[in-house]
Amino acid sequence: MASVGPSAASTQPNLPSGITVFKTVPYAFMLPEILCGTWVWILVAATSVSFPLLQGWVMYVSLTSCLISLLLLLSYLLGFHKNSENWKVLDSLYHGTTAILYMSAAVLQANATIRSEFSPNSPLYYQLNCAASFFAFLTTLLYILHAFSIYYQ
């Protein structure tokens, strides 16, 4: 008869739930991702979206990923995952995909920033676009860190 020892118990995913989500390394990135992503779409919206094709994608990516990340954070806080390995895969796929989408949005926002440098409303919109670009790249970095740190648990 095979005994169930510590090695069999270590194969469980041991996903955090409740307040421990904020103390566990890959999942602790979720709140900063949401906050920085919120800053991106607030700052872009404050520029009156001068370049609709570029900044429309930035707004879509930042708002959609902010809402989905908020739902994912709530599901971790409420313990919907029930310590299933599938949630770890879902989390990794979501954050990896979102990192790629955010990188495209950050590059487009940087392009909009460069184009807004010489617009008639130059000082204010340029500064807002610079801040939005900074937060877009920061949010991209947070999503990348989250996606890769799941593998190193």
N, C-alpha and C positions, 0 to 999 in steps of 0.2 A: 504494500500500500504506500503510495507516495504521500509525503507530508507537505503541507502547505507552510512554507517558511517565509522568511523575510524577502527572499528573492521574488516569490510570487506576489507578495503584497506591493512590491515596488513597481510593478508593471501598471498599476492604476495611475490614471493621469493626475490625480490630486489637484484638481482645479479649485481655485479659491471661490468663495462665495461670501456675501455679506461685506463687512467692512475690511476684511483681509484682502480684498481686491486692490485696495489702495496701498497695501504693504508688499505686494508681490511684484517682482520686477517687470515682466512683460505687460501685465495688466495695469500697472501703475501709470503707464504711458497714456491710458485711455482718456483720463480727464484733461491732461495738457493737450492731447490731440483735439478734443472737442473745443476747448477754450481758444486755442490758436486758430483752428478752423473757423470758429465764430468770428474772430477778429478779421480773418481774410474777407469773408463776405460782407461784414459791416463796413470795412474800409473801402472795398470796391463799390459798394452801394453808395457810399458817401461821395464818390467821384462822379456821380450821375452817369456812370457807365458810358464813357465817351467813345469807346470802341466796342460796339455790341457783339461782334463776332468773337473777338478775343476774350473780353471780360464776361460775356455770357457763359462761355464754357467754364471760366473760373468760378462764377457764381453757382453754376449747376453742380460742379464737383464739390465745392466747399460746403454748400448747403445740404446736398444729398449725403455726403460722407459724415457730416456733423450729425444729421438725424439718425443714420444707421448706426454710427458709433454710440450715440446716446441710447438707442434701443439695445445694443449689445452690452453696454455697461449696465443698464438696468437689469438685463437678463442674468448677468453675473451677480449683481447685488442681491437679486431675489432668488438665486440658486436654481434657475431653470435648467441648467446644464446637467444636473444630477450626476456630476463627475464622469461624464461620457467622453471617450476619446474623440468622438466625432466633433465635439465642440472645439477641441484643440485644432483640428484640421480646418474647420470652418473659420476660426479666428485667424489662422495663418493665411488662408487663401484670401479672406476679406482684406486683411491689412496689406498683403503683398499687392493685390490688385489696386487697392486704394492708393498705395505708394506710387505706383506707376501712373495712375490718373492724376494724382496731385503733382507729380513731377511735370507732366504736360501742362497742367494749369499754372504752375509756378513759372514755367518758361514763357507761356503766353502772357502772364501778368507782367513779367519783366520786360517783354516786348512792348506792352501797353505803357509801361513806365517810361521807357525810352522815347516812345512816340509822344507822350504827354509832356515831355520836357520843354518843347517849344510851342505848346498850345497857348491861346490867349489867357487862359486861367492858370498859367504855368506854376506859380509858386504853390498854391494850395493843392491843386490836383496832383502835381508832381510829388509833393511830400506824402500825400495820402497813398498814391500808387507805390511809392518807395516802401512805405510801411506795409502795404498789402503784399508786395513782393517778398519782403523779409519774412513775414508770417507764413506765406505760402511755402517758402523753402524750409522754414523751421518745422512746419507741419509735415512736410514731405519727409524730413529727417526723422521725426517722431514715428511716423507710420513705418518707415524702413526699419528703425530700431525695434519696434514692436514685432514686426513680421519675422525678423531674423532671431530675436532673442527667445522666441518660442522653442526653437531647436536646441538651445543651449540650457534648457531647464534640467 
